[in-house]
Amino acid sequence: MKNALTILLAVAMMFCFSATAFAADFTDTADVSKEAQNAINKVAALGIVEGYEDGSFKPAANITRAEFAKMADIAAGLEKAAKDLEGAQSSYKDVKSNVWYTGW
């Protein structure tokens, strides 16, 4: 039983630290603190953030409601539900149909 617990803890620790092995290569995060870089790399490795098409992360920029909704849905495991709602008409008047954020 002790050996199984030891192995389980070792495997769990490997997964905890593996997120930093898949460090995102954003073009504008070199000037932020090491802690912020680690946090950015972890959420990128988890697929919660992707950055922008130009390769930047924009760590000092405000995020939009759509960006936050996407990050929250991915973190909560609601990607399939968001994909199902992609073409649906939103109850929010300022959310257009058939744009990237519609389902989120």
C-alpha positions in Angstrom: 0.0 0.0 0.0 2.9 2.4 0.8 4.5 1.7 -2.5 1.3 2.3 -4.4 0.8 5.6 -2.6 4.4 6.6 -3.3 4.0 5.9 -7.0 0.7 7.7 -7.2 2.2 10.8 -5.5 5.2 10.7 -7.8 3.0 10.5 -10.9 0.8 13.3 -9.6 3.9 15.5 -9.1 5.1 14.8 -12.6 1.8 16.0 -14.0 1.9 19.1 -11.8 5.3 20.1 -13.1 4.8 19.0 -16.6 2.9 22.2 -17.5 6.0 24.2 -17.4 7.7 21.8 -19.9 5.2 22.9 -22.5 6.0 26.6 -22.2 4.2 28.8 -24.6 6.4 31.0 -26.8 4.7 34.3 -26.6 6.5 37.3 -28.1 5.8 39.8 -25.4 6.1 38.0 -22.0 9.9 38.4 -21.5 9.4 41.6 -19.4 6.9 40.2 -16.9 7.9 38.5 -13.7 9.0 34.9 -13.5 5.8 34.1 -11.5 3.6 35.7 -14.2 5.5 33.8 -17.0 4.9 30.5 -15.1 1.2 31.3 -14.7 0.9 32.2 -18.3 2.7 29.1 -19.5 0.5 26.9 -17.2 -2.8 28.2 -18.5 -1.5 28.0 -22.1 -0.4 24.4 -21.5 -3.9 23.6 -20.1 -5.4 25.1 -23.3 -7.2 27.9 -21.3 -5.5 30.7 -23.3 -4.0 30.7 -26.7 -2.7 34.2 -27.1 -3.3 36.3 -30.2 -2.7 35.5 -33.9 0.4 37.6 -34.0 2.1 35.4 -31.3 1.6 37.9 -28.5 -0.1 37.4 -25.1 -0.6 41.1 -24.2 -0.2 40.6 -20.4 -1.0 44.2 -19.6 -4.1 44.5 -21.8 -7.7 44.2 -20.5 -9.6 41.2 -21.7 -13.0 41.4 -23.3 -16.1 39.7 -22.0 -15.9 37.2 -24.9 -12.3 36.3 -24.0 -13.2 35.9 -20.4 -16.2 33.7 -21.2 -14.1 31.5 -23.4 -11.4 31.1 -20.7 -14.0 30.4 -18.0 -15.8 27.8 -20.2 -12.6 26.0 -21.1 -11.5 25.9 -17.5 -14.9 24.6 -16.4 -14.8 21.9 -19.2 -17.7 23.4 -21.1 -16.1 23.4 -24.6 -18.6 21.0 -26.1 -21.5 23.1 -24.9 -19.9 26.2 -26.3 -19.4 24.5 -29.7 -23.0 23.4 -29.7 -24.1 27.0 -29.2 -21.8 28.4 -31.9 -24.5 29.3 -34.4 -27.3 30.0 -32.0 -28.8 33.4 -31.6 -27.7 35.0 -28.3 -30.0 36.7 -25.9 -27.4 39.5 -25.6 -28.1 42.2 -28.2 -24.4 43.0 -28.6 -23.4 39.4 -29.4 -23.5 38.7 -33.2 -24.3 35.3 -34.7 -21.5 33.4 -36.4 -18.5 35.1 -34.9 -15.8 33.3 -32.9 -17.3 34.2 -29.5 -20.9 33.4 -30.2 -21.0 30.0 -28.4 -18.8 31.1 -25.5 
